[in-house]
Amino acid sequence: MKHIVVKSLALIALACSLATTACAQSFAKRVDIGGGRMMHVECQGSGSPTVLLISGNDAASDLWHAADQKGPTVYDDIQKTTRVCTYDRPGAPHLDQTLSRSDPVPQPTSPQNGVDDLIALLKAADVPGPYVLVAHSFGGTIARVFAGEHPDEVKGIVFVDAFTPELRAHMTPAEWETWKRASTRPAETLAAYPDLERQNFDETLDQTAAAAALRPMPVVVLTASDKYVDVVPKLIQAGELPPDTPPDLGAVIDRANAAAQKELAAIVPGAVHITDTHSGHNIMIDNAPIVIQAIRMVVDAVRAGQTSPKG
């Protein structure tokens, strides 16, 4: 009997080595990515492809499973379907303002920095591909550079109101300068947290535009349906935007982003573009079920060997 048990365990170990994600364990931990740096990563569930949840600028991993989200959270739901992982980028605080659990780095950062860190993290934490990337806001630039550099590893993408070079292209130079000024973190915020994640917007978009074109793959583009034209005046009045911000900036953003999101969805043939999301920019918080649905569409298409999801 002892011999049979040992042999059975050996067969299980062999199966795990052939399909690591099928036998993966749940964990939340800091791992050494080299260069004396540690980064926080957490994974749950089993199966392939592995879904990587990539947060937006200065947002940590809890963006995908915050306790105050309405209904099911993206992280907890997707682990029932396949392997899912998320992580803290350096300088990305949590929604409760708890600081990033990853070691700080010099700022500003860039999509290439994000890709280099993510590759090192996945290797250090033993999180094998293939991957489906789910990328919010600034995370969309990381996803496009990642997919361009590692096309054999990335099998599908869900863009969640992603930041794109197409947005800049649909603004005049003056509008773009106004957008950058309004989007820059105030000095008092940086004084309180000097390691806060931030970016040079033009460098970010230049790197993204220079990335290799995405290969045919299942892609879903989710676009926020709430309009900035209603929000910007309130933010100016509340002091959350510079007082000299033009009140019509919201209308400029809405016009440019609508065109940019449409172009993003046209990058890959057969991509599904969902605009009726009943949500603001943080779709994974405002309407987690629609993000979950989009991820499942892409995962199912990847497993079926399709190049486009069934919308």
Protein Blocks (a to p, Z undefined) as FASTA:
>chain_A
ZZmmmmmmmmmmmmmmmmmmlmcccddddddebjhiacddddededdddddddddehiaf
klmmpfkbghjafklmmmmmmccdddddehiacfkopacfbdcddddddfklmmmmmmmm
mmmnopacddddddehjlmmmmmmmmmmmmmlpgbdcdehiacfklmmmpcfklmmmmmm
mmpccfklmmmmmmlccddfklmmmmmmmpccdddddddddddfbdfklmmmmmmmnopa
cfklcfklmmmmmmmmmmmmmmmmmmpghiacdfblopafklmlmmmmlmmmmmmmmmmm
mmnopabdcZZ
